[in-house]
Amino acid sequence: MDKAFITGITGQDGSYLADLLLSEGLEVYGLIRRKASASNWRIHHLAGHERMHLVNGDLMDVTSLTRSLQQIRPKYVFNLAAQSFVPFSWEAPEATSGVTAIGVLNMLEAVRMVDPAIRFYQASSSEMFGKVRETPQKRTTPFYPRSPYGVSKVYGHWMTINYRESYDMYACSGILFNHESERRGLEFVTRKVTWAAANIKRGKMESVSLGNLDAQRDWGYAPDYVQAMWLMLNREEPRDYVIATGEQSSVRELCDAAFSAVGLNYEDHVKIDPRFLRPAEVNTLLGDIGEAREQLSWQPATSFRDMITKMVEADLHRVDNNITWET
């Protein structure tokens, strides 16, 4: 039975990836830091699964990574762990750079030392493009990151390429554009908006404060995107891909989709607050998925409005049943 090792398994992508790999018949091991179990809510439904295992360790501790790989001997390693909330990366740039940049190096080095035949996936980000140099953004588009998070992701991306080319390792990166779901954290703007729409509809809130409503993103559905990760590690040769939808929506359109799903007008409830503006704004991101479509036979299956509706419906269920957003 093939084994997979996932860092960031308690996050949005890690939990959906675990679901997928278990459905494919793999044995799944997830790296977690020893801390309160409250952060594990996204994988509570997998508790007790006979092929699901959690392993204690830390991306900043190469010894723990090496030990885990020696004991597990996985065929696949998916490195999804990161401090991924862009605004917080300005508040904690050193901490963000640690796990999001150096953590990638540590994981690559552990793979190289234990078994360089392991197939390694690195979660790269559209935030690497930042102040975009061309639209749409392709695998070859120059990077111009605009946050400590984006800079850290560029480091991890290029380190993955260097290990692939220097040590002949099967190491590749998926440059994933924004992707959301019912498991998204409340700090992210999509979930902040859908949670507010559900609470306002039920009379538990009156308004929500946001920053730049004109910022545009290429938003996709997380379960679709983990399918692309799996396809990437099953190609004959490793290669990096842009994973996106090829379509763009503004934060304003996000608000309209979420509030329309509950029969409300977002203009009556959304307020602009300068505190939520980034020090260096990324105004537009749009991915070119031509290579992924042609070489991976992959394309997104869920539209933007359908995704937002799913998120609103999930949040209405939480509100109606007095369930906190993180369960």
CORGIHU-V757425 format. One line per field, one symbol per residue. phi: phi as a letter, one per 20 degrees, with the letter a starting at -180 (. if undefined). burial: I if it has 9 or more other ideal C-beta (glycine too) atoms within 8 Angstrom, else O. Layout:
# CORGIHU-V757425
phi = ???
burial = ???
This chain:
# CORGIHU-V757425
phi = .fdcddemfeegfffffggffffeneedddecefbgfgfegfdgfegnffddcdcfrbfecgfffffffffelfeccdedfaedeggfffecfffffffedfgfgffffffffeafegedddeebfffflffebcfedgeffebfcbgffffffgfffffffffeedleecbcdeeegbcafeffffefffgffffgfffgemebdbcdcdefefdcedcdggfffffgfffedefdfbecedbdncccefffgfffffffdmceffecedecgfeefgcfdebcbeddgffffedldbfddfgfffffgffffffffffdldffec
burial = OIIIIIIIIIIIIIIIIIIIIIOOOIIIIIIIOOOOOOOIOIIOOIOOOOIIOOIOIOIOIOOIIIIIIOOIOIOIIIIIIIIOIIOIIIOOIOOIIIIIIIIIIIIIIIIIOIOOOIIIIIIIIIIIIIOIOOOIIIOOIOIIIIIIIIIIIIIIIOIIIOIIOOOOIIIIIIIIIIIIIOOIOIOIOIIIIIIIIIIIIIOOOOIIIIIIIOIIIIIIIIIIIIIIIIIIIOIOOIOIIIIIIIOIIIIIIIIIIIIIIIOIOIOOIIOOOOOIOIOOOIOIIIIIIOIIIOIIOIOIOIOIOIIIIIIIIIIIIIIOOOOOIOO
